[in-house]
Amino acid sequence: MTNRTALLANTKTLAEAIPLLMGDRVEVVVHDLRSETIAHIVNPFSQRKSGDPSNMQEIDFRPSDTVIGPYEKVNWDGNVIRSISVVMRAESGDAEFVLCINHDQVDLQQLQRAVRALQPARLSSSQPESLFRNDWHERLNVFVSDWCVQNGHRVDELDRTARRDLLGALETSGALSERNAASYVARLLGVSRATIYNDLKANTG
C-alpha cells in the first residue's frame, strides 16, 4: 500500500468516526486534491456525493496550513453551517486531502431562539418606587451588603469588631429605627437579638 493510499484510508476512517461521536448534524467530506473531487462523504446533508467536484482547485495551501477555521457558510437549505478543515499531508509534506467537518447549526439556533423566548422581560434599571418605598428589609439588605463589600467582609464571617462597626454604621444611618429592625439584623448576621443589643450598648459605652 502506497503512502497516499494509506493516508486516504486513514482519512476515510476518521471521517466515518466523527459523526458517530457528534451525531447526524455533522457532515464529513474528504476532498482529494489531486483529482479535485470528493473522495468520501458521510452524512451528506449538503446534497453532494462521492465523485462530485471538490471546488478546491484554486486553493493554494501554505506549508503552515494544518487546521483551517472554524468558519461559517450557508447550506443549500439556508441553514448556517460551521466548518473546520484539516489538511492531510503525505510524508513529503505535500497536501493530498482535505478533511472538512461541517456542523449544521439549525438545532442550536432553534434552541437559542427558544431560550430567548423563555427569558423574562429585562429588569428595570431601578426598583419600582411604589413597591420598595417602605420595604425596610430591602434597605437593610442593601446597606449590609454594600458595607461588607466596601470593607472587605463576608456577612456570614464577621467577627465581633467588624459586627460592631457594621451596627454602628447602621445606627448612624437610622436604619435601625424601624420596629423589629434589630431582630432582622440579628437573623442576617446569624446572632441573637441580645448580642445585637449588647453590641449597640458597647458602641455607646
N, C-alpha and C positions, 0 to 999 in steps of 0.2 A: 504494500500500500504506500503510495507516494505521500509526501508531506502534505500536499494540497488536499488530497483525498481524505487523509486522516483529519485534517483541520475542518473540512466540510462536514464530516461525520460527527465530530465533536460539537460543532456549532449547531447542527440539526438536533442532536441530543439535548443540548442546552435549551434550544427553542421549544422542544416538547416538554421540558421540565418546568419552565417558568409558569405557564398557565395552571399547572397542577397546584402550584402554591398560591397564585394570585387570582385565580378564578376566570370566569368566562368573559369578563370585561377587558381582558388583556389579549391583544393580538401580537404575535411574534413573527417577524419576517426576516428571512435570511436572503440577503442580496448578494449575488455573485458578480463581482466587479469585472471579471474577465468577459463573461458572456453578456453582461449588462441585463440580466434577467433575475427574476425571483427564483431562487433555488429551492425554497421551502417556506411554507407558511402554516401557522397554527392559529385556530380561531379567526378565520378570515372575515371579520366584520367590515373590512374596508372594500369588500366585493372584488378582491384580487385573488389570483390563483398562481400556482407554480407555473413558470414559463412566461408570465407577463413581464413586460419591460420594467426594469428597476428604476429608470429615470434618474440614475446617479452618474451617468456618463460624463457630466460636466463638472463633477466634484473632484477637486484635486486635494487629496488627503495629505496633510503635512505629517512628517515623521512623528511629531509630538501628539498627533490626534489619536486618542485611545477611546475615551468616553466622551460623547458629544451630547450636550443637553443637561437637564431636561429642557424641552421646548414644546410649544403648543402649535397645533394646526387644527383645521376643521375637516371633519369626515364628510362623506357624500350626503349623509342624512342631517347635517347641520350640527351634530354633536361635537363638542370640543374634545380633542384628543391630546393627551400629554404624552410625550415620547422621549425616549432616550436611545441613542445609537452607540453600539460598541464596534470598533474597528478590529476585525480579526486578521492577524498578520501571520505570514509564513515565517519560518526560521530566518529567512533572508531579510526580514523586516518589511517586505512588500505587503501592502494592503490587498487581501484576497477576497474577503467577505465583510459584509456589514450586518450585524445583528440588531434589528430595530424592535424595540419593545414599545407598543402603543397601548396606552391605558385610556379607555373611554370614560370620560368624566361625568356622564349623564347621571349616574346614581348619586354621586357626591353633590352635584349641582341641585338635584331634587331634594336631597337631604338638607342642604344649606337653605333652600327656599322654605322647607318645612320648619326648620329651626327659627328662621326669621319670622315666619307667620305665627309661631307659638310664643315668641318673645313678648313680654308685656310692653305697654307703652313706656316711652322714655320718662325717667323721673323728672319732675320739675326741678329747676335749679335751686328753688327754695322751698321750704316746708309750707304747707297751707296755713296761713296765719290763724284762720278760724279754728283749726283743729289743735294747734300747738300753743296758742296764746297762754292757756292756763295749765299746760302739761309740765308741771314742775319735775316730774320724774324724768322726762326727756331732757330738761335743762340740767338736772343733776348728772345724768349720764354723760352729756356732752362736756360739762365742766370737769368731771373726774377724769374722763378720757383725755381731754386736752391737757390737763395738768400733768397727768402721768407721762404723756408723750414729751411735753416740754421739759420735764425734769428727769427724763430717762428712767422711769419706773414702770413696772407692771402692776396693775391694780390688785392682782392676786398675790403679790410678793412684797408688799410694803412692810418695812419694819416699823417699830414704834415711832422713831424720829420722823420718818417720811409720812407716816399716817397723821401725826400731829401737825406737821407742816401743811398737809392737804386740808385737814379740818380747819386750821387757822385761815387758809385761803377761802374755804367755803363760808366760814362765818363772816369774814370781812366782806365778801361779796353779797351777803344777805341771803345766800342760797339755803340756809338752814332755818329761815324764818317760817317756812311752811309747816303746818301741823304734820307730825309724823315724818318729817324730813330726816331727823336723826335716826329713826328706826330704819328708814330706807337706806341711808348711807351705811348703817351697820351691816345690812344684808349685802350691799355692794362690796364692802371691804372684808366680809367674812368674819366679823367680830360681833360681840354682844353690844346691845344698846348701852349697857353700863360702861363698857370700855369707851364708847364714843363720849359719853358724858364726863368720864374721868379724864380723857384726853383734852376735852374742851376746858375743863377746870384747870388742868395743868398748864394750858396755854395762857390762862389769865392769872395764874398764881404767881 
